[in-house]
Amino acid sequence: MNTLFLTPLWQSAWLSTLGHNYDPILLALRREDQLIGIAPLAHSEGTITFLGDTNLFDYQDFIVRDGNEEYFYQTLVDYLGREEWQNLEFPSLREDSPTTKLLPGFARDRGWTVHLALQDVSPSITLSPTWDEYLAGLSKKDRHELRRKFRRLDNQAWHRRYSCRDTDNLVEAANSLFKLMRGGTDAKRQFLTPEREEFFNAIIAETARAEMLKLYFLEVGGERVAAALCFDYAGSRFLYNSGFNATYSSLSVGLLVKAFSLQEAIQDQIKHYDFLRGDEHYKYQLGATRKAIYRLCITR
């Protein structure tokens, strides 16, 4: 599975800021001197799970070279059979993950109990080549509403939209994002703990250096009123988090800053826009389709 959340950049940022209470188990499987798979795992209180926090890693999985899946999962189960644990917990598995298809069978062969359950959804959209084609692909109602919201913003307020893509003024830009996140829902305020803010700062800095960062702002009257934190990886743009000033809700600034990031993804010739986990209505207003996310639990 090739995803942003399995990159060394993402994993090392989490380990350095939030991974202090975990014992990493980093397994590499080779076959005839060729690396065919990596298992980024951690052990905590009798449970082996993926390295990372499911609240910060929208997708988690094993990294397996194509064509070697059966050998990898059989070898992994053989290894785990010799280790001490009570539970295996593998959350945040995409519906197309080979883990959901192959690992349960090998685990049952060992006599282990397997439970695969729907955990969440992760809406996404395959982007059209042009903005006009994208709009034409929306439902008539959603297309009309999006155009109406853009017109209302254009008619009622001086505004500008822009993105921060490099390392210039990153600290100030990140602080603006955090302020807007805290100004939103209670859930988002509770989510953004000082420890997670430290992780966000680390990942923003590292992705900027890797030219993957896309941090979007919408200004009204010279004030930043909405932000969307995105990352580009392997032909996809990921909408990771966002925030907006509720005072400007009548102008739909939260939705429009996301639409702007999507519009620019089309301009940048990005093929896929991933809204990541969560079933928020705005994702479907912008044309996304639902993808399932699973949690795999195994007990002895």
Backbone torsions as a table, in degrees:
resi	resn	phi	psi	omega
1	MET	NA	119.2	-178.1
2	ASN	-102.2	103.6	-179.6
3	THR	-143.8	154.8	-178.8
4	LEU	-51.6	-38.0	-171.8
5	PHE	-75.3	-8.9	176.8
6	LEU	-102.2	3.9	-179.9
7	THR	-74.8	151.8	175.4
8	PRO	-56.7	-33.5	179.2
9	LEU	-57.5	-50.4	-176.4
10	TRP	-70.4	-43.9	-176.7
11	GLN	-66.1	-41.8	-178.8
12	SER	-69.2	-34.5	176.7
13	ALA	-62.5	-40.8	179.1
14	TRP	-68.4	-43.9	-179.5
15	LEU	-60.1	-39.7	-175.8
16	SER	-75.5	-20.3	-176.2
17	THR	-112.0	-35.6	-171.8
18	LEU	-130.0	-3.4	-172.4
19	GLY	-94.1	20.7	-172.1
20	HIS	-69.7	-24.7	-176.3
21	ASN	-95.3	9.9	-177.9
22	TYR	-115.2	147.8	172.6
23	ASP	-102.2	105.3	-177.8
24	PRO	-63.4	143.0	171.8
25	ILE	-126.0	96.1	-176.4
26	LEU	-102.5	106.1	-175.0
27	LEU	-104.8	137.0	174.8
28	ALA	-124.1	130.8	-179.3
29	LEU	-110.8	125.6	178.5
30	ARG	-117.1	148.9	177.6
31	ARG	-137.3	114.7	-176.7
32	GLU	53.8	47.9	176.4
33	ASP	67.7	10.3	176.4
34	GLN	-108.9	129.9	176.5
35	LEU	-71.5	120.3	-177.7
36	ILE	-116.3	-9.9	179.4
37	GLY	-169.5	152.6	177.1
38	ILE	-132.5	136.1	176.2
39	ALA	-116.2	101.4	178.9
40	PRO	-85.7	93.1	-172.5
41	LEU	-117.0	166.9	175.3
42	ALA	-145.7	151.5	-178.0
43	HIS	-118.4	129.1	178.9
44	SER	-151.1	117.8	173.3
45	GLU	52.2	49.4	174.5
46	GLY	83.4	2.0	-179.7
47	THR	-119.0	131.5	172.0
48	ILE	-102.3	128.5	-178.3
49	THR	-142.6	-178.8	176.3
50	PHE	-69.9	148.9	171.6
51	LEU	-66.7	129.0	178.0
52	GLY	116.5	164.9	-177.7
53	ASP	-99.4	124.5	-177.8
54	THR	-61.2	-20.6	176.3
55	ASN	-75.7	-15.8	-177.6
56	LEU	-117.8	-13.6	178.5
57	PHE	-113.7	98.5	-176.8
58	ASP	-64.7	-32.1	175.7
59	TYR	-125.5	138.5	173.7
60	GLN	-134.9	153.9	-177.9
61	ASP	178.7	-178.6	170.8
62	PHE	-91.8	156.7	178.4
63	ILE	-106.7	112.7	-172.2
64	VAL	-131.6	131.4	176.3
65	ARG	-67.2	135.4	-178.3
66	ASP	-53.8	136.9	178.2
67	GLY	91.3	-7.0	-178.0
68	ASN	-116.3	16.9	-171.7
69	GLU	-63.2	-48.5	-176.9
70	GLU	-62.3	-44.0	178.9
71	TYR	-62.5	-41.6	-179.0
72	PHE	-62.4	-51.2	-175.2
73	TYR	-69.3	-35.3	175.6
74	GLN	-63.5	-43.3	179.5
75	THR	-66.8	-38.7	178.1
76	LEU	-61.7	-44.7	179.7
77	VAL	-64.5	-39.6	176.7
78	ASP	-60.3	-42.0	178.9
79	TYR	-65.7	-48.0	-178.1
80	LEU	-64.4	-28.8	177.9
81	GLY	-63.1	-20.7	179.9
82	ARG	-96.2	-5.5	-176.4
83	GLU	-96.6	162.5	178.3
84	GLU	-93.4	118.6	176.0
85	TRP	-165.4	159.0	174.3
86	GLN	-106.1	-33.5	-176.3
87	ASN	-137.1	144.2	167.3
88	LEU	-112.3	126.4	-179.1
89	GLU	-125.1	114.9	-179.2
90	PHE	-122.3	91.2	-178.3
91	PRO	-89.6	174.7	169.5
92	SER	61.2	39.4	178.9
93	LEU	-91.6	124.7	178.1
94	ARG	-67.3	156.6	-176.2
95	GLU	-64.7	-21.8	179.1
96	ASP	-94.2	10.0	-177.7
97	SER	-73.6	133.3	174.5
98	PRO	-65.7	-18.9	178.6
99	THR	-60.8	-40.8	-179.0
100	THR	-70.0	-21.5	-175.4
101	LYS	-96.2	-32.9	-172.0
102	LEU	-106.8	-41.5	-174.6
103	LEU	-62.9	-40.2	179.4
104	PRO	-56.8	-40.4	-179.2
105	GLY	-65.5	-44.3	179.1
106	PHE	-65.2	-35.7	179.3
107	ALA	-68.4	-42.2	179.2
108	ARG	-64.2	-34.6	177.3
109	ASP	-60.0	-26.4	177.7
110	ARG	-83.9	-6.0	-176.8
111	GLY	87.6	10.5	179.2
112	TRP	-82.5	154.2	178.4
113	THR	-89.8	131.1	-174.5
114	VAL	-120.6	134.1	175.8
115	HIS	-134.5	115.6	178.5
116	LEU	-111.4	120.0	-174.3
117	ALA	-134.5	150.6	174.3
118	LEU	-65.2	127.2	-179.3
119	GLN	-102.1	-41.3	-174.2
120	ASP	-166.8	-174.6	171.9
121	VAL	-127.8	158.5	-177.9
122	SER	-139.4	88.8	-176.8
123	PRO	-67.9	147.4	178.9
124	SER	-153.9	172.3	-178.3
125	ILE	-146.2	138.7	169.6
126	THR	-84.7	123.4	-170.5
127	LEU	-82.2	142.7	173.2
128	SER	-76.5	162.4	-178.2
129	PRO	-67.9	-26.3	-177.6
130	THR	-132.2	159.6	178.2
131	TRP	-63.0	-40.8	179.7
132	ASP	-62.6	-40.7	178.1
133	GLU	-67.3	-37.6	175.9
134	TYR	-60.1	-48.4	-179.8
135	LEU	-60.7	-39.6	180.0
136	ALA	-64.0	-24.8	-179.9
137	GLY	-81.7	-12.2	176.8
138	LEU	-75.9	161.3	172.1
139	SER	-64.6	157.6	-178.9
140	LYS	-57.0	-42.5	-179.8
141	LYS	-64.2	-48.1	-177.9
142	ASP	-66.6	-37.8	176.9
143	ARG	-62.2	-46.3	179.2
144	HIS	-61.6	-44.3	-177.9
145	GLU	-66.0	-40.8	-179.9
146	LEU	-65.4	-44.8	177.5
147	ARG	-62.3	-40.1	-180.0
148	ARG	-63.4	-40.3	-179.8
149	LYS	-67.0	-40.7	176.4
150	PHE	-63.2	-42.7	179.3
151	ARG	-63.4	-41.9	-179.3
152	ARG	-62.6	-42.5	176.9
153	LEU	-62.8	-43.7	-179.8
154	ASP	-63.1	-36.0	-174.1
155	ASN	-84.5	-26.4	-170.2
156	GLN	-107.4	-10.8	-175.1
157	ALA	-154.4	144.3	169.1
158	TRP	-73.4	131.6	-178.0
159	HIS	-151.0	165.1	170.6
160	ARG	-148.4	152.7	-179.4
161	ARG	-123.8	136.0	-178.7
162	TYR	-159.2	166.5	179.8
163	SER	-127.1	149.0	172.4
164	CYS	-103.4	121.2	-173.9
165	ARG	-119.7	-11.9	-173.4
166	ASP	-122.7	-166.0	-174.3
167	THR	-87.2	-0.7	-179.9
168	ASP	-73.0	130.3	174.0
169	ASN	56.3	32.3	-177.0
170	LEU	-67.6	-38.2	-178.3
171	VAL	-63.1	-45.5	179.4
172	GLU	-64.8	-40.7	179.2
173	ALA	-65.8	-42.4	178.8
174	ALA	-63.1	-40.9	178.8
175	ASN	-64.0	-35.7	175.3
176	SER	-63.6	-41.8	176.6
177	LEU	-59.4	-47.7	-177.8
178	PHE	-62.3	-40.5	179.0
179	LYS	-61.0	-42.5	180.0
180	LEU	-70.7	-35.2	175.9
181	MET	-63.8	-42.8	-179.7
182	ARG	-70.6	-21.5	180.0
183	GLY	-83.1	0.8	-178.2
184	GLY	-94.2	-128.1	-175.2
185	THR	-77.9	160.9	175.1
186	ASP	-60.3	-38.2	-179.6
187	ALA	-61.0	-39.9	-179.3
188	LYS	-72.0	-36.3	176.7
189	ARG	-63.2	-41.3	179.1
190	GLN	-70.0	-32.2	179.7
191	PHE	-65.1	-41.0	-171.9
192	LEU	-84.1	72.8	175.5
193	THR	-73.0	162.8	176.0
194	PRO	-55.8	-36.5	180.0
195	GLU	-67.2	-41.9	178.6
196	ARG	-70.4	-33.3	175.1
197	GLU	-61.6	-38.5	176.3
198	GLU	-61.7	-42.3	177.2
199	PHE	-63.3	-45.0	178.9
200	PHE	-57.5	-44.5	179.3
201	ASN	-61.2	-40.9	179.6
202	ALA	-65.0	-44.8	-175.7
203	ILE	-72.5	-34.0	176.2
204	ILE	-63.5	-44.5	180.0
205	ALA	-64.9	-43.9	-177.1
206	GLU	-69.4	-41.5	179.8
207	THR	-70.6	-29.4	174.9
208	ALA	-65.0	-43.6	178.1
209	ARG	-63.5	-32.9	179.8
210	ALA	-87.2	4.7	179.5
211	GLU	59.1	39.7	177.9
212	MET	-112.2	-12.8	-173.6
213	LEU	-78.2	136.0	171.0
214	LYS	-136.8	97.3	-178.9
215	LEU	-108.1	112.0	-172.5
216	TYR	-101.6	142.8	175.6
217	PHE	-130.3	147.5	169.6
218	LEU	-119.0	123.6	178.2
219	GLU	-106.8	140.1	172.6
220	VAL	-129.2	123.3	-179.3
221	GLY	60.3	31.2	179.2
222	GLY	83.9	1.5	-179.7
223	GLU	-111.4	134.5	174.2
224	ARG	-70.9	118.8	-174.4
225	VAL	-116.6	-9.9	178.0
226	ALA	-157.0	148.9	-179.5
227	ALA	-144.2	149.8	175.5
228	ALA	-137.1	122.6	-179.9
229	LEU	-95.7	113.9	-177.6
230	CYS	-124.5	158.0	174.2
231	PHE	-135.1	143.5	174.9
232	ASP	-104.6	130.8	178.9
233	TYR	-156.7	130.0	173.0
234	ALA	51.1	44.5	175.3
235	GLY	82.1	6.6	179.6
236	SER	-122.6	149.6	168.9
237	ARG	-107.9	127.6	-178.3
238	PHE	-106.5	122.7	173.6
239	LEU	-86.4	101.2	-169.4
240	TYR	-87.9	-42.1	178.4
241	ASN	-162.3	170.2	-175.5
242	SER	-161.3	168.6	176.1
243	GLY	-161.3	159.2	177.7
244	PHE	-155.1	159.4	177.6
245	ASN	-84.9	114.6	-174.5
246	ALA	-63.2	-18.4	177.3
247	THR	-60.7	-25.9	-176.3
248	TYR	-104.5	21.9	-178.4
249	SER	-59.4	-32.2	-178.3
250	SER	-63.3	-20.4	178.3
251	LEU	-96.0	4.6	177.1
252	SER	55.6	39.6	-174.1
253	VAL	-66.4	-31.7	178.9
254	GLY	-64.0	-43.8	177.9
255	LEU	-68.9	-42.0	-172.6
256	LEU	-70.7	-31.9	177.5
257	VAL	-67.8	-32.1	176.1
258	LYS	-71.3	-40.7	176.4
259	ALA	-61.7	-36.5	176.9
260	PHE	-63.6	-42.4	179.3
261	SER	-65.6	-33.2	177.4
262	LEU	-71.7	-42.8	178.0
263	GLN	-60.2	-42.2	179.4
264	GLU	-70.6	-30.3	175.0
265	ALA	-60.2	-40.3	176.4
266	ILE	-63.6	-43.5	178.4
267	GLN	-62.7	-34.6	179.4
268	ASP	-81.8	3.1	179.6
269	GLN	63.1	32.1	171.7
270	ILE	-73.0	137.3	-174.8
271	LYS	-90.2	-22.9	-170.9
272	HIS	-142.2	133.5	177.7
273	TYR	-117.3	120.5	-174.7
274	ASP	-110.5	116.2	179.0
275	PHE	-79.1	-8.9	178.9
276	LEU	64.7	-172.0	-166.0
277	ARG	-67.3	145.2	178.5
278	GLY	123.8	144.3	-172.6
279	ASP	-106.2	32.7	-177.6
280	GLU	-62.6	143.7	-173.8
281	HIS	-64.4	-34.9	-175.3
282	TYR	-59.8	-28.0	-178.8
283	LYS	-63.5	-38.3	179.5
284	TYR	-78.5	-28.7	172.6
285	GLN	-61.4	-31.6	-179.9
286	LEU	-92.7	10.4	169.9
287	GLY	98.7	8.5	-176.8
288	ALA	-74.3	155.8	171.3
289	THR	-117.0	150.8	-171.7
290	ARG	-79.4	133.4	172.4
291	LYS	-122.4	139.6	-175.6
292	ALA	-83.2	147.2	173.2
293	ILE	-122.8	132.5	-174.3
294	TYR	-116.8	155.8	171.3
295	ARG	-117.3	128.1	179.3
296	LEU	-109.8	120.5	179.9
297	CYS	-118.2	133.5	-178.8
298	ILE	-130.7	132.4	176.3
299	THR	-127.2	155.1	178.2
300	ARG	-84.5	NA	NA
